[in-house]
Amino acid sequence: MNGPGKIEYYDIGGALVVNQTADVIREVQDLLESLRRLQETSVSVEIRVISLSEAFFERVSVAAGGAEAEATVPLAAPLATDGGLADALGRLGEELEASKDGVDRDLALELSARARSCAAMAENVREAAGGPDDAHASWIESDTRGNAAVVRAPVDAGPHLRRALFDAYPTVVLTSATLAVGRPPSFSYTRERLGLESHESVDELALGSPFDFRRQARIVVRTDLPDPAREPRRYEDALPAAVLDAVRRTEGGAFVLFTAYGSMRRVVAAVRGELEADGLQVLVQGESLPRTAMLEGFRATDSVLFGVSSFWQGVDVPGDALRNVVIARLPFDVPTHPLAKAREARLRAAGKSPFEHLSLPHAALRLKQGFGRLIRRATDRGLVVILDPRVVTKRYGKALLDSLPPCPVDLESLDEAEEDGGDDQSQAAGDEMPEAGP
C-alpha cells in the first residue's frame, strides 16, 4: 500500500472519519512553524507518528492480502498491534496542549483543538485495531491506487443514537425525503434501524412532494435483459448495449448509477468510444477528477457521468443538464459484506427475515434516492431507465416501485425501443402503464 492510508471509525450511528495521518501531521506542523522554540521537542514526535502510521498500514496491507486491488476483507480478529501509533498520537496531543502556554489566545485555542483531535484519533486507532466483537463488525477496504482503510461499524446503531441523541434531548426532529418506503408510506424500517421501534413518543408525518411527477418524469424498465442474480454473465454481456440505448434516448445528460466499481468499469471500457463519438463527455467516478470537478464538468457540457454509491444521494443538478438517470442494477447490498452479514445474523437470531427487514427496505430507500437525482425543481423533466428486470419480474418488485414517486412506468424491450427510433417521448402507451409510487 502506498502512503499512510487512513483510519475510519464508525460509531454513534454515523461516520467519524479520520483523514490520512500524514495530513493531520502537516496541519500540526504548520502551527508549529510559528513556535520555533518548540521545534526541538516536537519534531521527533511528529516524525515518530508518521513512521508509525506507515508501519501500521503496512500491517493493514498484509492483513488485506497485500495486493493493490479493490477489495473488502473481513477483519476476523484484532490486528496484532497498532505498533505504538495510538500512544504516539496521544503524546503528540500532549505536546500540543503543553505548547499553548505563552502564545496569543487565538493560537492557543487552535493548539488545544489540534491536541483534542490527536487524542480522539489515538482512541480511534485503538478501537479500529481492536477488531470485531458482538456489537461491531470490522473490515479492511483497499483500492487499486494502494489506499487502505480500517473500518469498524456498530451492527445496531440504535443504542448509540438513543444514548447520544434521543435520550439526551427532549425533542428530536428527523426530516428526509427517504425516511419512509412502500404504499402507504411506512416508517417501520427507519424506526427499527434507529432503535425507535418500541419508543412510545414518536410522531410520524409523511408529506407529499411539490413536484408533479406524473407530468415531469417517466420510468422505463427494460424487461428483456437477463436476470442479474440468476444469469450474471449474460447480464454483464448485455449491459453495455443497454446503457448505450438508455443514454441515447436523451442524447446524454445522464447519470449511470452502479452498485459496484467492477461492473461500472467494464461498461465504461465498452461504451466510452461510442459515447465520445456521439460528442458526449464521459466522466467516471474513481478516475482523475474529484467528485466536485466531475459535477462542474457535467453541468458545463452534455455529458454522461458513471458513478457508484456517493452519486446515488446528495447530488443536486437542477435544470436540463441532468435529464436521464440510468439504474444499472437494483441497489441491494452485497450479501457477503461483513456488516451486512453481521446484521443478517442478528435478525435471524431474533426470528426475523433479513430480506424483509433489511435488504428489501434498504434497496427501496436507495432506489428512491437514485430516482431523486432527476427532479430537483418544478421545471425539470426527465427519464429514469431501470436496466434490472427484477423490478417487474419478482414479487418484491412492486414494493420497490411503490416506494418511488407516482409517475408513468413503461415496460420495454430493446427491439421496441429501436422501433420507436430512440424517442422516449413517443411512448403512446406510457400513461396507460401502471404507475410507480402511491
C-alpha positions in Angstrom: 0.0 0.0 0.0 1.2 3.5 -0.8 1.2 6.2 1.8 -0.1 6.1 5.3 -3.7 5.3 4.3 -6.5 6.3 6.6 -8.5 5.1 9.6 -12.2 5.2 9.6 -14.1 4.5 12.8 -17.9 4.3 12.6 -19.9 4.9 15.8 -23.0 6.7 17.2 -24.9 5.7 14.1 -22.7 7.6 11.7 -19.2 8.0 10.5 -16.3 9.6 12.3 -13.6 9.8 9.6 -10.0 10.3 10.5 -8.2 11.6 7.4 -4.7 10.4 6.4 -2.5 10.7 9.4 0.2 12.4 7.4 -2.3 15.2 6.5 -3.0 15.8 10.2 0.7 15.9 10.9 1.2 18.5 8.2 -1.6 20.7 9.7 0.1 20.4 13.1 3.5 21.2 11.6 2.1 24.4 10.0 1.1 25.5 13.5 4.5 24.7 15.0 6.3 26.7 12.4 5.2 29.8 14.3 6.5 28.3 17.5 10.2 27.7 16.7 11.1 27.4 20.4 9.0 24.2 20.5 10.6 22.5 17.5 13.3 20.7 19.5 10.7 18.9 21.5 8.0 18.4 18.8 9.8 17.4 15.6 10.9 14.0 17.0 7.3 13.2 18.0 5.9 14.2 14.6 8.5 12.0 12.7 7.6 9.1 15.0 3.9 9.5 14.3 4.5 9.5 10.6 6.8 6.5 10.6 4.4 4.5 12.9 1.5 5.4 10.7 3.3 4.0 7.7 4.2 0.9 9.6 0.6 0.4 10.8 -0.8 0.5 7.3 1.9 -1.9 6.1 0.4 -4.4 8.6 -3.1 -3.4 7.3 -1.8 -4.2 3.8 -0.6 -7.6 4.8 -4.0 -8.3 6.5 -5.8 -7.3 3.3 -3.7 -9.7 1.2 -1.0 -7.3 0.1 -2.3 -6.7 -3.4 -3.2 -3.2 -4.7 -6.7 -4.2 -5.7 -10.2 -3.2 -4.9 -11.3 -5.5 -2.0 -13.3 -5.7 1.2 -11.6 -8.1 3.6 -13.3 -9.1 6.9 -11.2 -8.4 10.0 -11.9 -11.6 11.9 -9.7 -10.7 14.8 -7.9 -7.7 16.3 -4.8 -6.5 14.5 -1.8 -7.9 16.4 -0.8 -4.4 17.5 -1.1 -0.8 16.4 2.7 -0.6 16.8 2.6 2.2 19.2 0.8 4.6 16.8 -2.0 5.4 19.3 0.4 6.1 22.0 2.5 8.4 19.7 -0.6 10.3 18.6 -1.5 10.7 22.3 2.0 12.0 23.0 1.7 14.5 20.1 -1.6 15.8 21.5 0.1 16.3 24.9 3.0 18.2 23.3 0.5 20.5 21.5 -1.5 21.1 24.7 1.6 21.9 26.6 2.8 24.3 23.9 -0.1 26.7 24.2 1.4 28.5 27.3 2.9 31.9 26.4 1.2 32.3 23.0 -1.6 34.5 21.9 -5.2 33.5 22.6 -6.2 32.5 19.0 -3.2 30.3 18.5 -3.7 28.7 22.0 -7.3 27.8 21.1 -6.2 26.3 17.8 -3.4 24.3 19.5 -6.0 23.0 22.0 -8.3 21.9 19.2 -5.5 20.1 17.5 -4.5 18.4 20.7 -8.1 17.1 21.2 -8.1 15.9 17.6 -4.9 13.9 18.2 -6.3 12.4 21.4 -9.5 11.4 19.6 -7.5 9.9 16.7 -5.4 7.9 19.2 -8.6 6.4 20.6 -10.0 5.7 17.2 -6.8 3.8 16.2 -7.1 1.6 19.3 -10.8 1.0 18.6 -10.3 0.2 14.9 -7.4 -2.1 15.5 -9.5 -3.9 18.1 -11.4 -5.9 15.5 -15.0 -7.2 15.7 -17.0 -8.0 18.8 -20.6 -8.9 19.5 -21.7 -5.3 18.8 -19.3 -4.3 15.9 -18.2 -5.6 12.5 -14.7 -4.8 11.3 -13.1 -5.0 7.9 -10.4 -3.6 5.7 -11.1 -1.8 2.4 -8.4 -1.4 -0.3 -8.4 0.0 -3.8 -6.3 -0.1 -7.0 -4.4 3.0 -6.0 -2.9 1.4 -2.9 -5.1 3.1 -0.4 -6.4 1.2 2.6 -9.0 1.9 5.3 -9.7 0.0 8.6 -13.4 0.2 9.3 -15.4 -0.6 12.4 -19.1 -0.2 12.5 -21.9 -0.9 15.0 -24.1 -3.8 14.0 -27.0 -1.9 15.6 -26.7 1.9 15.7 -29.9 2.2 17.8 -28.3 2.1 21.3 -25.7 4.7 20.3 -28.3 7.0 18.9 -30.6 6.6 21.9 -27.7 7.5 24.3 -26.2 10.4 22.2 -29.4 11.8 20.7 -32.9 10.6 21.6 -32.3 10.3 25.4 -30.2 13.4 25.5 -32.7 15.9 24.1 -36.4 16.5 24.9 -37.3 16.8 21.2 -35.6 15.5 18.1 -36.9 16.2 14.6 -35.8 13.9 11.8 -36.6 15.1 8.2 -35.7 13.5 4.9 -37.2 12.5 1.6 -36.2 8.9 2.2 -37.3 8.0 5.7 -40.4 6.1 4.5 -41.0 3.4 1.9 -43.9 1.5 0.5 -47.6 2.2 -0.1 -48.9 3.7 2.1 -45.6 5.2 3.3 -44.2 3.3 6.2 -41.5 4.4 8.7 -41.1 1.0 10.2 -37.7 0.3 8.6 -36.3 3.6 9.7 -37.6 3.3 13.2 -36.1 -0.2 13.5 -32.7 1.0 12.2 -32.7 4.0 14.6 -33.7 2.0 17.6 -37.2 3.6 17.8 -39.4 0.6 17.0 -40.6 0.4 20.6 -40.3 4.1 21.5 -43.5 5.3 23.0 -43.5 9.0 21.9 -42.7 9.1 18.2 -44.9 11.1 15.9 -44.8 10.3 12.1 -45.8 12.5 9.2 -45.4 11.7 5.5 -45.9 14.8 3.3 -46.4 14.9 -0.4 -44.0 16.4 -2.9 -44.3 19.8 -4.5 -43.4 18.3 -7.9 -45.8 16.9 -10.5 -44.0 13.6 -11.1 -46.8 12.3 -13.4 -46.0 15.2 -15.8 -42.3 15.7 -15.1 -40.9 12.1 -15.0 -41.2 8.7 -16.6 -39.8 5.3 -15.7 -38.7 2.8 -18.3 -37.9 -0.7 -17.3 -36.0 -3.0 -19.7 -37.8 -6.3 -19.3 -35.8 -8.2 -21.9 -32.5 -8.1 -20.1 -31.2 -11.2 -18.2 -31.8 -11.5 -14.5 -28.5 -10.3 -13.0 -28.8 -12.6 -10.0 -29.6 -15.8 -11.9 -27.6 -15.1 -15.1 -24.9 -12.7 -14.1 -22.6 -13.4 -17.1 -25.4 -12.8 -19.6 -26.5 -9.7 -17.8 -23.0 -8.2 -17.8 -22.6 -9.0 -21.5 -25.9 -7.3 -22.3 -25.4 -4.3 -20.1 -23.1 -2.1 -22.3 -25.6 -2.1 -25.2 -28.5 -1.4 -22.8 -26.6 1.6 -21.3 -25.9 3.0 -24.7 -29.6 2.7 -25.7 -30.7 4.4 -22.4 -28.2 7.3 -22.7 -29.0 7.9 -26.4 -32.7 8.4 -25.6 -31.9 11.8 -24.2 -28.7 12.4 -26.1 -26.7 12.5 -22.9 -27.4 14.5 -19.9 -27.3 11.2 -17.9 -26.2 9.7 -14.7 -25.5 6.0 -15.0 -25.6 4.6 -11.4 -24.0 1.3 -10.5 -23.7 -0.7 -7.3 -20.1 -1.9 -7.9 -16.9 -0.4 -9.3 -16.0 -3.5 -11.3 -19.3 -3.6 -13.3 -19.1 0.2 -13.9 -15.5 0.0 -15.2 -16.4 -2.9 -17.6 -19.3 -0.9 -19.0 -17.2 2.3 -19.4 -14.5 0.4 -21.2 -17.1 -1.0 -23.7 -19.0 2.2 -24.3 -16.6 5.2 -23.8 -15.6 5.3 -27.5 -19.1 5.3 -28.8 -20.3 8.0 -26.4 -17.4 10.2 -27.2 -18.1 9.7 -30.9 -21.6 11.0 -30.1 -20.0 14.2 -28.9 -20.6 13.4 -25.2 -18.1 14.0 -22.4 -17.6 10.8 -20.3 -17.0 11.3 -16.6 -16.2 8.3 -14.4 -16.0 8.2 -10.6 -12.6 7.0 -9.4 -10.7 8.3 -12.4 -8.7 11.5 -12.4 -11.3 14.1 -11.3 -12.7 14.5 -7.8 -16.5 14.5 -7.3 -16.9 18.3 -7.3 -14.9 18.7 -10.5 -17.0 15.9 -12.1 -20.2 17.7 -11.3 -18.8 21.0 -12.6 -17.9 19.4 -15.9 -21.3 17.6 -16.1 -23.1 20.9 -15.7 -20.9 22.7 -18.3 -21.5 20.4 -21.3 -23.5 17.4 -22.5 -22.1 14.5 -20.5 -22.6 11.0 -19.2 -21.5 10.5 -15.6 -20.8 7.0 -14.4 -20.9 6.7 -10.6 -21.4 4.4 -7.7 -22.7 4.8 -4.1 -21.9 8.5 -3.5 -23.8 9.6 -6.6 -27.0 7.9 -5.6 -27.5 10.6 -3.0 -26.6 14.1 -2.0 -26.1 15.3 -5.6 -28.0 18.3 -6.9 -28.0 19.1 -10.6 -31.2 21.0 -11.4 -32.1 22.1 -14.9 -31.6 20.5 -18.3 -28.0 19.3 -17.6 -29.4 16.1 -15.9 -32.4 14.7 -17.8 -31.8 11.0 -17.5 -30.9 8.7 -14.6 -30.0 5.1 -15.6 -30.1 2.5 -12.8 -27.9 -0.4 -13.9 -28.9 -2.7 -11.2 -31.2 -2.7 -8.2 -29.3 -1.4 -5.2 -29.3 -4.4 -2.9 -26.3 -4.6 -0.5 -23.6 -7.1 -1.2 -24.7 -10.1 1.0 -21.0 -11.0 1.7 -20.1 -7.6 3.2 -19.1 -8.1 6.8 -21.6 -5.5 8.2 -24.4 -7.0 6.1 -23.6 -10.5 7.3 -23.5 -9.4 11.0 -26.8 -7.6 10.7 -28.4 -10.6 8.9 -27.2 -12.9 11.7 -28.7 -10.7 14.4 -32.0 -10.6 12.6 -32.1 -14.4 12.2 -31.3 -14.8 15.8 -34.4 -12.6 16.6 -36.6 -14.8 14.3 -36.9 -12.1 11.6 -36.3 -12.4 7.8 -33.1 -10.5 6.8 -34.6 -9.9 3.3 -37.9 -8.4 4.5 -36.4 -6.4 7.4 -33.1 -5.3 5.9 -32.3 -6.0 2.3 -35.6 -5.0 0.7 -36.4 -1.8 2.6 -32.8 -0.6 2.3 -32.8 -1.2 -1.5 -36.1 0.7 -1.7 -34.6 3.7 0.0 -31.5 3.6 -2.2 -33.7 3.3 -5.3 -35.7 6.3 -4.1 -32.5 8.2 -3.6 -31.3 7.4 -7.1 -34.6 8.5 -8.6 -34.4 11.7 -6.6 -31.4 12.9 -8.5 -33.7 13.6 -11.5 -36.3 16.1 -10.5 -34.9 19.0 -8.4 -37.3 21.8 -9.3 -40.7 22.4 -10.8 -39.5 22.9 -14.4 -37.3 19.8 -14.5 -38.3 16.9 -16.8 -36.6 13.6 -17.4 -36.4 9.8 -17.6 -35.4 7.1 -15.2 -34.3 3.9 -17.0 -34.0 0.7 -14.9 -31.9 -2.0 -16.5 -32.7 -4.7 -14.0 -35.9 -6.6 -14.9 -36.4 -7.9 -11.4 -38.2 -4.8 -10.5 -41.2 -6.2 -12.5 -40.4 -9.9 -12.7 -40.0 -10.6 -9.0 -42.8 -10.4 -6.4 -40.8 -7.9 -4.3 -40.5 -5.5 -7.4 -43.9 -4.0 -6.5 -42.6 -2.9 -3.1 -39.7 -1.2 -4.9 -41.9 0.6 -7.4 -44.4 1.6 -4.7 -41.6 3.5 -2.9 -41.0 5.8 -5.9 -42.9 9.0 -6.7 -46.1 8.5 -8.8 -45.2 8.6 -12.5 -45.9 6.5 -15.6 -43.9 3.2 -16.0 -43.2 1.8 -19.5 -42.1 -1.8 -19.9 -39.8 -2.1 -22.9 -37.5 -4.4 -24.8 -34.6 -3.3 -27.0 -36.5 -4.2 -30.1 -39.4 -2.0 -29.1 -37.1 0.9 -28.2 -35.4 0.6 -31.7 -38.8 0.7 -33.4 -39.5 4.0 -31.6 -36.4 5.5 -33.1 -34.9 6.3 -29.7 -37.6 9.0 -29.0 -38.7 8.3 -25.4 -41.5 10.9 -25.7 -43.2 8.8 -28.4 -44.4 6.1 -26.0 -48.1 6.3 -26.6 -48.9 3.7 -24.0 -46.9 5.5 -21.3 -49.9 6.9 -19.4 -51.7 3.5 -19.7 -49.0 1.6 -17.9 -49.0 1.1 -14.2 -47.6 4.0 -12.1 -44.8 3.9 -9.7 -45.4 5.3 -6.2 -48.6 5.7 -4.2 
